[in-house]
Amino acid sequence: MLGNPSAFRSVPELMIRMIRPNLRGLLPLLALLALPLLACSKTYIPNTDVEDTSDNRKVVLFCEEYRHAVEDKNIGKLLTLASPRYHEDGGNTRGEDDIDYDGLKQYLAGVFMKTTGIRYEIKYRKVTFKEDKHILIDYTYAASYRLPGVKQEEWRHTVADNRLEIIPDGDTFKILMGM
């Protein structure tokens, strides 16, 4: 059989002695198989689903400027972040709800200025660089804000997906749509 059975104290010890030589040869093989997995692993910008590259970081930092300007109700900053070619189609084919740069100014000076206590959180999900130099930023936002109303000021909460479209502008970017 396997030699002197009294040389082994128990069946598990016998099994360990049988398996141990096979494990020694298997460990280097497992390490080699794991190397490609480690080489392919990506790092992400903290608190995002966006790969950590210098270009992506620059885009996310720009979007954070936008987010802070919304929370601060800084209309001047929001307008400097927007491109003069800004155009929002409202996500449909009807033209009456489209907003261009001048419409954005009117919206910010009107409805937007009436809000108070704005809290605007963004979870960045994807940054896509297109061949035409446009950059798409897909994100989910959670907005909380107060609007004056019949019941004094009432809080509103919105969670939704959105997309900003930006273009390079010197060392920074301009928002074409999505504000």
PyMOL commands that place a pseudoatom at each C-alpha (Angstrom):
pseudoatom trace, name=CA, resn=MET, resi=1, chain=A, elem=C, hetatm=0, pos=[0.000, 0.000, 0.000]
pseudoatom trace, name=CA, resn=LEU, resi=2, chain=A, elem=C, hetatm=0, pos=[1.631, 3.316, 1.039]
pseudoatom trace, name=CA, resn=GLY, resi=3, chain=A, elem=C, hetatm=0, pos=[4.339, 1.940, 3.223]
pseudoatom trace, name=CA, resn=ASN, resi=4, chain=A, elem=C, hetatm=0, pos=[4.006, 1.454, 6.914]
pseudoatom trace, name=CA, resn=PRO, resi=5, chain=A, elem=C, hetatm=0, pos=[0.474, 2.533, 7.978]
pseudoatom trace, name=CA, resn=SER, resi=6, chain=A, elem=C, hetatm=0, pos=[1.654, 3.023, 11.550]
pseudoatom trace, name=CA, resn=ALA, resi=7, chain=A, elem=C, hetatm=0, pos=[3.986, 5.787, 10.336]
pseudoatom trace, name=CA, resn=PHE, resi=8, chain=A, elem=C, hetatm=0, pos=[0.936, 8.043, 9.917]
pseudoatom trace, name=CA, resn=ARG, resi=9, chain=A, elem=C, hetatm=0, pos=[-0.992, 9.157, 12.939]
pseudoatom trace, name=CA, resn=SER, resi=10, chain=A, elem=C, hetatm=0, pos=[-4.245, 9.883, 11.128]
pseudoatom trace, name=CA, resn=VAL, resi=11, chain=A, elem=C, hetatm=0, pos=[-5.948, 9.858, 7.759]
pseudoatom trace, name=CA, resn=PRO, resi=12, chain=A, elem=C, hetatm=0, pos=[-5.807, 13.694, 7.435]
pseudoatom trace, name=CA, resn=GLU, resi=13, chain=A, elem=C, hetatm=0, pos=[-2.032, 13.564, 7.966]
pseudoatom trace, name=CA, resn=LEU, resi=14, chain=A, elem=C, hetatm=0, pos=[-1.791, 10.966, 5.228]
pseudoatom trace, name=CA, resn=MET, resi=15, chain=A, elem=C, hetatm=0, pos=[-3.815, 13.192, 2.896]
pseudoatom trace, name=CA, resn=ILE, resi=16, chain=A, elem=C, hetatm=0, pos=[-1.640, 16.221, 3.657]
pseudoatom trace, name=CA, resn=ARG, resi=17, chain=A, elem=C, hetatm=0, pos=[1.520, 14.238, 2.889]
pseudoatom trace, name=CA, resn=MET, resi=18, chain=A, elem=C, hetatm=0, pos=[0.006, 13.142, -0.419]
pseudoatom trace, name=CA, resn=ILE, resi=19, chain=A, elem=C, hetatm=0, pos=[-1.149, 16.646, -1.465]
pseudoatom trace, name=CA, resn=ARG, resi=20, chain=A, elem=C, hetatm=0, pos=[1.811, 18.733, -0.208]
pseudoatom trace, name=CA, resn=PRO, resi=21, chain=A, elem=C, hetatm=0, pos=[4.236, 17.869, -3.063]
pseudoatom trace, name=CA, resn=ASN, resi=22, chain=A, elem=C, hetatm=0, pos=[1.543, 18.793, -5.617]
pseudoatom trace, name=CA, resn=LEU, resi=23, chain=A, elem=C, hetatm=0, pos=[0.885, 22.189, -3.965]
pseudoatom trace, name=CA, resn=ARG, resi=24, chain=A, elem=C, hetatm=0, pos=[4.561, 23.134, -4.169]
pseudoatom trace, name=CA, resn=GLY, resi=25, chain=A, elem=C, hetatm=0, pos=[4.437, 22.880, -7.942]
pseudoatom trace, name=CA, resn=LEU, resi=26, chain=A, elem=C, hetatm=0, pos=[1.028, 24.519, -8.163]
pseudoatom trace, name=CA, resn=LEU, resi=27, chain=A, elem=C, hetatm=0, pos=[1.836, 27.758, -6.290]
pseudoatom trace, name=CA, resn=PRO, resi=28, chain=A, elem=C, hetatm=0, pos=[4.234, 29.194, -8.920]
pseudoatom trace, name=CA, resn=LEU, resi=29, chain=A, elem=C, hetatm=0, pos=[1.699, 28.327, -11.606]
pseudoatom trace, name=CA, resn=LEU, resi=30, chain=A, elem=C, hetatm=0, pos=[-1.082, 30.144, -9.711]
pseudoatom trace, name=CA, resn=ALA, resi=31, chain=A, elem=C, hetatm=0, pos=[1.184, 33.179, -9.265]
pseudoatom trace, name=CA, resn=LEU, resi=32, chain=A, elem=C, hetatm=0, pos=[1.880, 33.275, -13.004]
pseudoatom trace, name=CA, resn=LEU, resi=33, chain=A, elem=C, hetatm=0, pos=[-1.827, 33.037, -13.788]
pseudoatom trace, name=CA, resn=ALA, resi=34, chain=A, elem=C, hetatm=0, pos=[-2.613, 35.912, -11.392]
pseudoatom trace, name=CA, resn=LEU, resi=35, chain=A, elem=C, hetatm=0, pos=[-0.094, 38.344, -12.931]
pseudoatom trace, name=CA, resn=PRO, resi=36, chain=A, elem=C, hetatm=0, pos=[-2.237, 39.297, -15.961]
pseudoatom trace, name=CA, resn=LEU, resi=37, chain=A, elem=C, hetatm=0, pos=[-5.186, 39.948, -13.653]
pseudoatom trace, name=CA, resn=LEU, resi=38, chain=A, elem=C, hetatm=0, pos=[-3.109, 42.310, -11.537]
pseudoatom trace, name=CA, resn=ALA, resi=39, chain=A, elem=C, hetatm=0, pos=[-1.674, 44.052, -14.596]
pseudoatom trace, name=CA, resn=CYS, resi=40, chain=A, elem=C, hetatm=0, pos=[-5.183, 44.691, -15.968]
pseudoatom trace, name=CA, resn=SER, resi=41, chain=A, elem=C, hetatm=0, pos=[-6.618, 46.067, -12.756]
pseudoatom trace, name=CA, resn=LYS, resi=42, chain=A, elem=C, hetatm=0, pos=[-7.557, 49.730, -12.954]
pseudoatom trace, name=CA, resn=THR, resi=43, chain=A, elem=C, hetatm=0, pos=[-7.480, 52.398, -10.322]
pseudoatom trace, name=CA, resn=TYR, resi=44, chain=A, elem=C, hetatm=0, pos=[-10.367, 54.816, -10.053]
pseudoatom trace, name=CA, resn=ILE, resi=45, chain=A, elem=C, hetatm=0, pos=[-10.652, 58.428, -8.989]
pseudoatom trace, name=CA, resn=PRO, resi=46, chain=A, elem=C, hetatm=0, pos=[-11.889, 58.241, -5.378]
pseudoatom trace, name=CA, resn=ASN, resi=47, chain=A, elem=C, hetatm=0, pos=[-15.682, 58.197, -4.980]
pseudoatom trace, name=CA, resn=THR, resi=48, chain=A, elem=C, hetatm=0, pos=[-16.218, 57.750, -8.743]
pseudoatom trace, name=CA, resn=ASP, resi=49, chain=A, elem=C, hetatm=0, pos=[-16.493, 54.961, -11.294]
pseudoatom trace, name=CA, resn=VAL, resi=50, chain=A, elem=C, hetatm=0, pos=[-14.002, 56.827, -13.511]
pseudoatom trace, name=CA, resn=GLU, resi=51, chain=A, elem=C, hetatm=0, pos=[-10.553, 55.429, -14.268]
pseudoatom trace, name=CA, resn=ASP, resi=52, chain=A, elem=C, hetatm=0, pos=[-7.792, 57.478, -12.650]
pseudoatom trace, name=CA, resn=THR, resi=53, chain=A, elem=C, hetatm=0, pos=[-5.912, 59.152, -15.507]
pseudoatom trace, name=CA, resn=SER, resi=54, chain=A, elem=C, hetatm=0, pos=[-4.597, 62.708, -15.695]
pseudoatom trace, name=CA, resn=ASP, resi=55, chain=A, elem=C, hetatm=0, pos=[-7.137, 63.614, -18.414]
pseudoatom trace, name=CA, resn=ASN, resi=56, chain=A, elem=C, hetatm=0, pos=[-10.059, 62.167, -16.430]
pseudoatom trace, name=CA, resn=ARG, resi=57, chain=A, elem=C, hetatm=0, pos=[-8.912, 63.934, -13.243]
pseudoatom trace, name=CA, resn=LYS, resi=58, chain=A, elem=C, hetatm=0, pos=[-8.802, 67.256, -15.089]
pseudoatom trace, name=CA, resn=VAL, resi=59, chain=A, elem=C, hetatm=0, pos=[-12.364, 66.706, -16.362]
pseudoatom trace, name=CA, resn=VAL, resi=60, chain=A, elem=C, hetatm=0, pos=[-13.709, 65.698, -12.936]
pseudoatom trace, name=CA, resn=LEU, resi=61, chain=A, elem=C, hetatm=0, pos=[-12.020, 68.722, -11.290]
pseudoatom trace, name=CA, resn=PHE, resi=62, chain=A, elem=C, hetatm=0, pos=[-13.711, 70.987, -13.848]
pseudoatom trace, name=CA, resn=CYS, resi=63, chain=A, elem=C, hetatm=0, pos=[-17.066, 69.330, -13.136]
pseudoatom trace, name=CA, resn=GLU, resi=64, chain=A, elem=C, hetatm=0, pos=[-16.475, 69.885, -9.418]
pseudoatom trace, name=CA, resn=GLU, resi=65, chain=A, elem=C, hetatm=0, pos=[-16.072, 73.615, -10.162]
pseudoatom trace, name=CA, resn=TYR, resi=66, chain=A, elem=C, hetatm=0, pos=[-19.483, 73.438, -11.806]
pseudoatom trace, name=CA, resn=ARG, resi=67, chain=A, elem=C, hetatm=0, pos=[-20.982, 71.534, -8.846]
pseudoatom trace, name=CA, resn=HIS, resi=68, chain=A, elem=C, hetatm=0, pos=[-19.634, 74.062, -6.326]
pseudoatom trace, name=CA, resn=ALA, resi=69, chain=A, elem=C, hetatm=0, pos=[-20.906, 76.976, -8.424]
pseudoatom trace, name=CA, resn=VAL, resi=70, chain=A, elem=C, hetatm=0, pos=[-24.400, 75.404, -8.355]
pseudoatom trace, name=CA, resn=GLU, resi=71, chain=A, elem=C, hetatm=0, pos=[-24.287, 74.977, -4.563]
pseudoatom trace, name=CA, resn=ASP, resi=72, chain=A, elem=C, hetatm=0, pos=[-22.995, 78.547, -4.126]
pseudoatom trace, name=CA, resn=LYS, resi=73, chain=A, elem=C, hetatm=0, pos=[-25.573, 79.927, -6.588]
pseudoatom trace, name=CA, resn=ASN, resi=74, chain=A, elem=C, hetatm=0, pos=[-22.654, 81.636, -8.317]
pseudoatom trace, name=CA, resn=ILE, resi=75, chain=A, elem=C, hetatm=0, pos=[-24.321, 82.732, -11.552]
pseudoatom trace, name=CA, resn=GLY, resi=76, chain=A, elem=C, hetatm=0, pos=[-21.223, 84.558, -12.780]
pseudoatom trace, name=CA, resn=LYS, resi=77, chain=A, elem=C, hetatm=0, pos=[-19.129, 81.406, -12.415]
pseudoatom trace, name=CA, resn=LEU, resi=78, chain=A, elem=C, hetatm=0, pos=[-21.796, 79.222, -14.041]
pseudoatom trace, name=CA, resn=LEU, resi=79, chain=A, elem=C, hetatm=0, pos=[-21.918, 81.557, -17.036]
pseudoatom trace, name=CA, resn=THR, resi=80, chain=A, elem=C, hetatm=0, pos=[-18.120, 81.518, -17.395]
pseudoatom trace, name=CA, resn=LEU, resi=81, chain=A, elem=C, hetatm=0, pos=[-18.225, 77.707, -17.354]
pseudoatom trace, name=CA, resn=ALA, resi=82, chain=A, elem=C, hetatm=0, pos=[-20.867, 77.634, -20.101]
pseudoatom trace, name=CA, resn=SER, resi=83, chain=A, elem=C, hetatm=0, pos=[-19.910, 77.953, -23.747]
pseudoatom trace, name=CA, resn=PRO, resi=84, chain=A, elem=C, hetatm=0, pos=[-21.438, 80.833, -25.755]
pseudoatom trace, name=CA, resn=ARG, resi=85, chain=A, elem=C, hetatm=0, pos=[-22.579, 77.940, -28.010]
pseudoatom trace, name=CA, resn=TYR, resi=86, chain=A, elem=C, hetatm=0, pos=[-24.499, 76.357, -25.100]
pseudoatom trace, name=CA, resn=HIS, resi=87, chain=A, elem=C, hetatm=0, pos=[-27.646, 74.581, -26.244]
pseudoatom trace, name=CA, resn=GLU, resi=88, chain=A, elem=C, hetatm=0, pos=[-29.982, 72.331, -24.290]
pseudoatom trace, name=CA, resn=ASP, resi=89, chain=A, elem=C, hetatm=0, pos=[-32.751, 70.533, -26.179]
pseudoatom trace, name=CA, resn=GLY, resi=90, chain=A, elem=C, hetatm=0, pos=[-34.699, 69.374, -23.122]
pseudoatom trace, name=CA, resn=GLY, resi=91, chain=A, elem=C, hetatm=0, pos=[-34.249, 65.744, -24.179]
pseudoatom trace, name=CA, resn=ASN, resi=92, chain=A, elem=C, hetatm=0, pos=[-37.078, 65.840, -26.724]
pseudoatom trace, name=CA, resn=THR, resi=93, chain=A, elem=C, hetatm=0, pos=[-37.939, 67.052, -30.222]
pseudoatom trace, name=CA, resn=ARG, resi=94, chain=A, elem=C, hetatm=0, pos=[-40.107, 69.998, -29.110]
pseudoatom trace, name=CA, resn=GLY, resi=95, chain=A, elem=C, hetatm=0, pos=[-38.305, 73.275, -29.666]
pseudoatom trace, name=CA, resn=GLU, resi=96, chain=A, elem=C, hetatm=0, pos=[-40.220, 75.391, -27.163]
pseudoatom trace, name=CA, resn=ASP, resi=97, chain=A, elem=C, hetatm=0, pos=[-38.230, 74.052, -24.192]
pseudoatom trace, name=CA, resn=ASP, resi=98, chain=A, elem=C, hetatm=0, pos=[-34.800, 74.447, -25.804]
pseudoatom trace, name=CA, resn=ILE, resi=99, chain=A, elem=C, hetatm=0, pos=[-32.352, 76.734, -23.981]
pseudoatom trace, name=CA, resn=ASP, resi=100, chain=A, elem=C, hetatm=0, pos=[-29.398, 78.521, -25.546]
pseudoatom trace, name=CA, resn=TYR, resi=101, chain=A, elem=C, hetatm=0, pos=[-26.792, 80.655, -23.743]
pseudoatom trace, name=CA, resn=ASP, resi=102, chain=A, elem=C, hetatm=0, pos=[-29.182, 83.636, -23.428]
pseudoatom trace, name=CA, resn=GLY, resi=103, chain=A, elem=C, hetatm=0, pos=[-31.947, 81.341, -22.168]
pseudoatom trace, name=CA, resn=LEU, resi=104, chain=A, elem=C, hetatm=0, pos=[-29.503, 79.915, -19.631]
pseudoatom trace, name=CA, resn=LYS, resi=105, chain=A, elem=C, hetatm=0, pos=[-28.780, 83.431, -18.366]
pseudoatom trace, name=CA, resn=GLN, resi=106, chain=A, elem=C, hetatm=0, pos=[-32.503, 84.097, -17.984]
pseudoatom trace, name=CA, resn=TYR, resi=107, chain=A, elem=C, hetatm=0, pos=[-33.084, 80.805, -16.176]
pseudoatom trace, name=CA, resn=LEU, resi=108, chain=A, elem=C, hetatm=0, pos=[-30.198, 81.406, -13.773]
pseudoatom trace, name=CA, resn=ALA, resi=109, chain=A, elem=C, hetatm=0, pos=[-31.335, 84.966, -13.021]
pseudoatom trace, name=CA, resn=GLY, resi=110, chain=A, elem=C, hetatm=0, pos=[-34.964, 83.864, -12.546]
pseudoatom trace, name=CA, resn=VAL, resi=111, chain=A, elem=C, hetatm=0, pos=[-35.961, 80.420, -11.303]
pseudoatom trace, name=CA, resn=PHE, resi=112, chain=A, elem=C, hetatm=0, pos=[-32.484, 79.409, -10.140]
pseudoatom trace, name=CA, resn=MET, resi=113, chain=A, elem=C, hetatm=0, pos=[-32.015, 82.543, -7.993]
pseudoatom trace, name=CA, resn=LYS, resi=114, chain=A, elem=C, hetatm=0, pos=[-35.253, 81.783, -6.120]
pseudoatom trace, name=CA, resn=THR, resi=115, chain=A, elem=C, hetatm=0, pos=[-33.850, 78.504, -4.766]
pseudoatom trace, name=CA, resn=THR, resi=116, chain=A, elem=C, hetatm=0, pos=[-32.187, 78.417, -1.361]
pseudoatom trace, name=CA, resn=GLY, resi=117, chain=A, elem=C, hetatm=0, pos=[-30.206, 75.871, 0.598]
pseudoatom trace, name=CA, resn=ILE, resi=118, chain=A, elem=C, hetatm=0, pos=[-28.910, 74.021, -2.446]
pseudoatom trace, name=CA, resn=ARG, resi=119, chain=A, elem=C, hetatm=0, pos=[-27.100, 70.749, -1.882]
pseudoatom trace, name=CA, resn=TYR, resi=120, chain=A, elem=C, hetatm=0, pos=[-25.809, 69.138, -5.086]
pseudoatom trace, name=CA, resn=GLU, resi=121, chain=A, elem=C, hetatm=0, pos=[-23.938, 65.828, -4.981]
pseudoatom trace, name=CA, resn=ILE, resi=122, chain=A, elem=C, hetatm=0, pos=[-22.505, 64.092, -8.042]
pseudoatom trace, name=CA, resn=LYS, resi=123, chain=A, elem=C, hetatm=0, pos=[-21.407, 60.491, -8.552]
pseudoatom trace, name=CA, resn=TYR, resi=124, chain=A, elem=C, hetatm=0, pos=[-19.287, 60.426, -11.713]
pseudoatom trace, name=CA, resn=ARG, resi=125, chain=A, elem=C, hetatm=0, pos=[-19.846, 57.227, -13.659]
pseudoatom trace, name=CA, resn=LYS, resi=126, chain=A, elem=C, hetatm=0, pos=[-18.120, 57.628, -17.011]
pseudoatom trace, name=CA, resn=VAL, resi=127, chain=A, elem=C, hetatm=0, pos=[-15.964, 60.068, -18.992]
pseudoatom trace, name=CA, resn=THR, resi=128, chain=A, elem=C, hetatm=0, pos=[-15.866, 59.592, -22.766]
pseudoatom trace, name=CA, resn=PHE, resi=129, chain=A, elem=C, hetatm=0, pos=[-13.469, 61.456, -25.064]
pseudoatom trace, name=CA, resn=LYS, resi=130, chain=A, elem=C, hetatm=0, pos=[-14.917, 61.674, -28.574]
pseudoatom trace, name=CA, resn=GLU, resi=131, chain=A, elem=C, hetatm=0, pos=[-13.034, 62.152, -31.842]
pseudoatom trace, name=CA, resn=ASP, resi=132, chain=A, elem=C, hetatm=0, pos=[-14.592, 65.609, -32.340]
pseudoatom trace, name=CA, resn=LYS, resi=133, chain=A, elem=C, hetatm=0, pos=[-12.887, 66.744, -29.072]
pseudoatom trace, name=CA, resn=HIS, resi=134, chain=A, elem=C, hetatm=0, pos=[-16.213, 66.721, -27.238]
pseudoatom trace, name=CA, resn=ILE, resi=135, chain=A, elem=C, hetatm=0, pos=[-16.138, 65.065, -23.825]
pseudoatom trace, name=CA, resn=LEU, resi=136, chain=A, elem=C, hetatm=0, pos=[-19.191, 63.369, -22.324]
pseudoatom trace, name=CA, resn=ILE, resi=137, chain=A, elem=C, hetatm=0, pos=[-19.504, 63.065, -18.554]
pseudoatom trace, name=CA, resn=ASP, resi=138, chain=A, elem=C, hetatm=0, pos=[-22.198, 60.659, -17.380]
pseudoatom trace, name=CA, resn=TYR, resi=139, chain=A, elem=C, hetatm=0, pos=[-23.164, 61.050, -13.748]
pseudoatom trace, name=CA, resn=THR, resi=140, chain=A, elem=C, hetatm=0, pos=[-25.902, 60.610, -11.200]
pseudoatom trace, name=CA, resn=TYR, resi=141, chain=A, elem=C, hetatm=0, pos=[-26.815, 63.618, -9.112]
pseudoatom trace, name=CA, resn=ALA, resi=142, chain=A, elem=C, hetatm=0, pos=[-28.722, 64.079, -5.892]
pseudoatom trace, name=CA, resn=ALA, resi=143, chain=A, elem=C, hetatm=0, pos=[-30.085, 67.584, -5.453]
pseudoatom trace, name=CA, resn=SER, resi=144, chain=A, elem=C, hetatm=0, pos=[-31.851, 69.039, -2.440]
pseudoatom trace, name=CA, resn=TYR, resi=145, chain=A, elem=C, hetatm=0, pos=[-33.081, 72.620, -2.477]
pseudoatom trace, name=CA, resn=ARG, resi=146, chain=A, elem=C, hetatm=0, pos=[-35.761, 74.896, -1.124]
pseudoatom trace, name=CA, resn=LEU, resi=147, chain=A, elem=C, hetatm=0, pos=[-38.232, 76.832, -3.251]
pseudoatom trace, name=CA, resn=PRO, resi=148, chain=A, elem=C, hetatm=0, pos=[-40.563, 79.529, -2.014]
pseudoatom trace, name=CA, resn=GLY, resi=149, chain=A, elem=C, hetatm=0, pos=[-44.105, 78.257, -2.223]
pseudoatom trace, name=CA, resn=VAL, resi=150, chain=A, elem=C, hetatm=0, pos=[-47.562, 78.325, -0.751]
pseudoatom trace, name=CA, resn=LYS, resi=151, chain=A, elem=C, hetatm=0, pos=[-46.373, 76.417, 2.347]
pseudoatom trace, name=CA, resn=GLN, resi=152, chain=A, elem=C, hetatm=0, pos=[-43.540, 78.881, 2.983]
pseudoatom trace, name=CA, resn=GLU, resi=153, chain=A, elem=C, hetatm=0, pos=[-40.320, 77.322, 1.747]
pseudoatom trace, name=CA, resn=GLU, resi=154, chain=A, elem=C, hetatm=0, pos=[-40.621, 73.670, 0.893]
pseudoatom trace, name=CA, resn=TRP, resi=155, chain=A, elem=C, hetatm=0, pos=[-37.753, 71.270, 0.290]
pseudoatom trace, name=CA, resn=ARG, resi=156, chain=A, elem=C, hetatm=0, pos=[-37.482, 69.407, -2.989]
pseudoatom trace, name=CA, resn=HIS, resi=157, chain=A, elem=C, hetatm=0, pos=[-35.303, 66.379, -3.632]
pseudoatom trace, name=CA, resn=THR, resi=158, chain=A, elem=C, hetatm=0, pos=[-34.248, 64.996, -6.986]
pseudoatom trace, name=CA, resn=VAL, resi=159, chain=A, elem=C, hetatm=0, pos=[-32.056, 62.038, -7.897]
pseudoatom trace, name=CA, resn=ALA, resi=160, chain=A, elem=C, hetatm=0, pos=[-31.431, 61.483, -11.587]
pseudoatom trace, name=CA, resn=ASP, resi=161, chain=A, elem=C, hetatm=0, pos=[-28.889, 60.630, -14.247]
pseudoatom trace, name=CA, resn=ASN, resi=162, chain=A, elem=C, hetatm=0, pos=[-27.475, 63.389, -16.386]
pseudoatom trace, name=CA, resn=ARG, resi=163, chain=A, elem=C, hetatm=0, pos=[-24.797, 64.065, -18.957]
pseudoatom trace, name=CA, resn=LEU, resi=164, chain=A, elem=C, hetatm=0, pos=[-22.601, 67.104, -19.355]
pseudoatom trace, name=CA, resn=GLU, resi=165, chain=A, elem=C, hetatm=0, pos=[-21.037, 67.698, -22.724]
pseudoatom trace, name=CA, resn=ILE, resi=166, chain=A, elem=C, hetatm=0, pos=[-17.911, 69.834, -22.617]
pseudoatom trace, name=CA, resn=ILE, resi=167, chain=A, elem=C, hetatm=0, pos=[-15.204, 70.970, -25.012]
pseudoatom trace, name=CA, resn=PRO, resi=168, chain=A, elem=C, hetatm=0, pos=[-11.616, 71.994, -24.361]
pseudoatom trace, name=CA, resn=ASP, resi=169, chain=A, elem=C, hetatm=0, pos=[-11.062, 75.739, -24.039]
pseudoatom trace, name=CA, resn=GLY, resi=170, chain=A, elem=C, hetatm=0, pos=[-7.396, 76.573, -23.503]
pseudoatom trace, name=CA, resn=ASP, resi=171, chain=A, elem=C, hetatm=0, pos=[-6.340, 75.046, -20.176]
pseudoatom trace, name=CA, resn=THR, resi=172, chain=A, elem=C, hetatm=0, pos=[-9.922, 74.419, -19.103]
pseudoatom trace, name=CA, resn=PHE, resi=173, chain=A, elem=C, hetatm=0, pos=[-13.263, 73.464, -20.634]
pseudoatom trace, name=CA, resn=LYS, resi=174, chain=A, elem=C, hetatm=0, pos=[-16.644, 74.965, -21.559]
pseudoatom trace, name=CA, resn=ILE, resi=175, chain=A, elem=C, hetatm=0, pos=[-20.001, 73.298, -21.055]
pseudoatom trace, name=CA, resn=LEU, resi=176, chain=A, elem=C, hetatm=0, pos=[-21.990, 72.834, -24.296]
pseudoatom trace, name=CA, resn=MET, resi=177, chain=A, elem=C, hetatm=0, pos=[-25.033, 71.175, -22.705]
pseudoatom trace, name=CA, resn=GLY, resi=178, chain=A, elem=C, hetatm=0, pos=[-26.309, 69.500, -19.570]
pseudoatom trace, name=CA, resn=MET, resi=179, chain=A, elem=C, hetatm=0, pos=[-26.421, 72.241, -16.928]
for i in range(1, 179): cmd.bond("trace and resi %d" % i, "trace and resi %d" % (i + 1))
show_as sticks, trace
zoom trace
